[in-house]
Structure formats: structure tokens, C-alpha cells
Amino acid sequence: MAMLRLVGRRAELDLLRVVAIVGVVALHNFYDWEPTTLAIAIRFQQMAGLSVLLFFFLSGLLSRPADGHALVVRLRRSAELLLAWLAWGIAYILLGAVAQKLHLLPPIRRLFSEAYPFFSFAYQLYFLVVLAVLIALQALWLALGQLLGWSARSQTVLELLLATALLALVVRIGWPLVPHGHFLSLYPLYGLAYLAGVLQARGRRFAFALSLLTAAACLLSGTIAASAWFLIVTPLFTFLLGRLLRGLPQRLQAPIALVSACSGAIFLLHHPLLMPLARRFWRLFGLPDLLNYLLCMALACALPILLVLLLRPWLFRCPWLPRLLLVQRNVFHPTP
């Protein structure tokens, strides 16, 4: 794939992002399947429940180091995510209305709810709001550190203490993997995953320290939760995966990098319209239900990638386009 630029990319992070987005698609591929297929879908959901946590961890890991423009850069990124959330929320309202007129989708029952008071029928968009808030809080935190003259080491130690406080809060809540109730219950666990990624970027010893704190919290509380294991294992696993994939041939790295670069577009487009439409499309062929289930996931991942490839020349001509589609433009060559 000569159209891709792979210099400086970390293959392990691209692979983790691919795993995360496939898990998110699996989480939403949950319809009135036949009993055998439904049992497999439930098992996929149980295995893929950590995918959202992985996205927050990677976002923290890839956050840029502090500099004189840290506040402006991060606040701008936060604003871009909020604009993408608002634009796609409105777009899905309009597209959903058209799809219902054409009888392609069932009626949208609720636009808003108490638990997710923002476009609840496209609830995955709300994670953009959570991430935008976390990035803005990180920007203010770094600005405070610069104002008070904290050293990089002091600031990292304080971040570890902050992670410990969040950890205590999450243990008190009860390790909610997919929190129910008020939408604010999302922040402690996903904030902790984001901060774990930040500590991993600061240095492995800080990430491993958080892993040990999490393990100690599990022992003291008598809790063994999947989200707790995620925080314990992920820093070491990321480090070992990086060692394993070092020197990966470009012919193998390129497709992984492509899916990784388009993971934001897959996240935005697969639900709530693309996945149901893919399901209806494959059922026209009378295929077995399990094959329909797998093809539905494949199409929901492939179509956004195809769209990004078709729009590739405009990714560099229209600066707003990659921001709207959440595409990593730097993986593509400017000229098609």
C-alpha cells in the first residue's frame, strides 16, 4: 500500500486500535438473531466489553507531551470532538427520519433519555463528549502545572496520586464496565483508563505502579472485575506487544495501519444506521443467520474504510473533513 506513510507509527498501538474498533462493532451487532447466533453474539459482547476502555487508554497514551501551546492544542481538540458529536447527532436525526420514511429502519423511540441525555438512539456518540471533557481537563491540569512551576516528575507523581483517588472512587462504585444510570457515572472508570494511558506515555514504571495499585485495590475490596484486570494487564501487554511487533514487515503493517487510521470513521458510521442496513442487505440473499451476523460486522467495518479511501484526495484539501470523520490524516500521502 504505497499510499500509506508508516514511518514513525507504532504497530502495537495500531493493532490495539483495530482490536478495539472490532470489539465496539461487535458490541452493537445485537439484533433478533436466531438462538445459536444470539448466543455467539452475547459471547462476543462479553469479550468485547473492554473495547471502549481500550480506546480511552490509547487516547491517553497518545496525548502529546506538555509544551507552551499544550492548553490551546488540547482545547482545540476538545472543541473538534464536541463539534463532531453535534454534527453527527444532527445528521443521524435527519438520516433516521429519511430511513423511517422509506421503511428501512424501525421508528426512533427516544431522542433523549435521563441516562444519556444526548442523542440516546446513537449512544456511542456520547463517548466523544466524555473524551472531549477529559482532554479539556488534561489541558487545564498541564496549564496549572506550568503556572505553578511543577517539574515533569512532580506532575507525573501528582497524576499517579490523582489516578489513585479515581481508583478508590471506581472501587466504591463497583467497577462498572458499562455503567447504567446517570451519564456522569461514565467518567470515573473511563477517566482512569485515560489516565493509565497518560502514565504509560510518561514512563512504564508509572503505569506499572498504577497496575500494582489496582491489584492491591482488588485484593482489599475482594473484587475481581474485567475492567480491573484491564488496568492491571494492559500496560505490560502493550509493552510486550511493542517488543513482539518491532520490525514488522510493511506489507503486514500497512493494512493494520489503514484500519487503525479509519477506526474513528468506523466508530461514527457503524451505528445506528449502517449496521441495521447491512443486516437487512445480507438477509436479502437468504444466507445462514451466523454468516449474516459475521458479514454484517464485516460490511460495517469495510464501508467506512472505502469511504475514507474515496475521499482521500479531499482529506488534504478540506481541513475540516478528517476532523469530521475522525480520520488520522497523517497516515496517508498527500498525493493520491
Residue pairs with C-beta under 8 A, 6 or more apart in sequence:
1 254
1 255
1 258
2 333
3 312
3 332
3 333
3 336
4 254
4 257
4 258
4 331
4 332
4 333
5 330
5 331
5 332
5 333
6 250
6 253
6 254
6 257
6 331
9 253
9 257
9 331
10 242
11 242
11 245
11 246
11 248
11 253
11 256
11 257
12 238
12 241
12 242
12 244
12 245
13 58
13 61
13 62
13 238
13 260
14 253
14 256
14 257
14 259
14 260
15 241
15 245
15 256
15 260
16 54
16 58
16 238
16 241
17 54
17 55
17 58
17 259
17 260
17 263
18 256
18 259
18 260
18 263
19 51
19 54
20 51
20 52
20 54
20 55
20 58
20 263
21 51
21 259
21 263
21 266
21 267
21 301
22 48
22 51
22 297
22 301
23 47
23 48
23 49
23 50
23 51
23 54
24 48
24 51
24 52
24 55
24 124
24 266
24 267
24 270
25 266
25 270
25 275
25 297
25 300
25 301
26 41
26 44
26 45
26 47
26 48
26 51
26 297
27 44
27 45
27 48
27 49
27 51
28 124
28 270
28 271
28 275
29 41
29 44
29 275
29 293
29 296
29 297
29 300
30 41
30 45
31 276
31 279
32 38
33 41
33 289
33 293
34 289
36 289
36 290
37 289
37 290
37 292
37 293
40 290
40 293
41 293
49 177
49 178
49 226
50 177
50 226
50 227
50 230
52 127
52 178
52 190
53 177
53 189
53 190
53 193
53 227
53 230
54 193
54 230
54 234
55 127
56 130
56 131
56 134
56 190
56 191
56 193
56 194
56 197
57 193
57 194
57 196
57 197
57 200
57 230
57 234
58 197
59 131
59 134
59 135
59 194
59 197
60 134
60 193
60 194
60 195
60 196
60 197
60 198
60 199
60 200
60 201
61 197
61 198
61 200
61 201
61 238
62 197
62 201
63 74
63 135
63 138
63 197
63 198
63 201
64 70
64 73
64 74
65 201
66 142
66 145
66 146
66 152
66 155
70 139
70 142
70 143
70 146
71 139
71 140
71 142
71 143
73 139
74 135
74 136
74 138
74 139
74 142
75 136
75 139
77 132
77 135
78 132
78 133
78 135
78 136
78 139
79 132
80 323
81 128
81 129
81 131
81 132
81 135
82 128
82 129
82 132
83 323
83 324
84 128
84 268
84 323
84 324
84 326
85 118
85 125
85 126
85 128
85 129
85 132
87 324
88 122
88 125
88 268
89 118
89 119
89 122
89 125
92 119
92 121
92 122
92 125
92 272
92 273
93 111
93 119
95 273
96 105
96 108
96 121
96 272
96 273
97 108
99 105
99 273
99 277
100 106
100 107
100 108
104 276
104 277
104 280
105 272
105 273
105 276
105 277
108 121
109 121
110 120
110 121
111 119
111 120
111 121
112 118
112 119
112 120
113 120
114 182
115 180
115 181
115 182
115 183
116 123
116 126
116 183
117 183
118 125
118 126
118 129
118 183
119 125
119 126
121 272
122 271
122 272
124 267
124 271
125 268
126 183
126 186
127 186
127 190
130 186
130 187
130 190
131 194
133 187
134 187
134 190
134 191
134 194
138 194
138 198
141 159
142 155
145 154
145 155
145 158
150 158
152 202
156 199
156 202
156 203
156 206
159 195
159 198
159 199
159 202
159 206
160 199
160 206
160 209
160 210
162 195
163 192
163 195
163 196
163 199
163 210
163 213
164 210
164 213
166 188
166 191
166 192
166 195
167 192
167 210
167 213
167 214
167 217
168 217
169 188
170 176
170 188
170 189
170 192
170 227
171 217
171 221
171 223
173 179
173 185
173 188
173 189
174 223
175 189
175 223
175 225
175 227
175 228
176 185
176 189
176 227
177 189
177 225
177 226
177 227
179 185
179 186
179 189
189 227
192 231
193 230
193 231
195 210
196 207
196 210
196 231
196 234
196 235
199 206
199 207
199 209
199 210
199 235
200 206
200 207
200 235
200 238
204 235
204 239
207 235
208 235
208 236
210 231
210 235
211 231
211 232
211 233
211 235
211 236
214 228
214 231
214 232
215 232
217 223
217 228
218 224
218 225
218 228
218 232
257 331
258 305
258 331
259 266
259 301
259 305
260 328
260 331
261 308
261 327
261 328
261 331
261 332
262 304
262 305
262 308
262 327
264 325
264 326
264 327
264 328
265 304
265 305
265 307
265 308
265 325
265 326
265 327
266 300
266 301
266 304
266 305
267 326
268 304
268 325
268 326
269 300
269 303
269 304
269 307
270 300
270 301
270 304
271 300
274 299
274 300
274 303
274 304
275 296
275 300
278 295
278 296
278 299
278 300
278 303
279 292
279 296
281 299
282 291
282 292
282 295
282 296
282 299
283 292
287 295
307 325
308 315
308 325
308 327
311 321
311 325
312 332
312 336
313 336
314 321
315 321
315 322
315 327
315 329
315 332
316 329
316 332
316 334
321 327
322 328
322 329
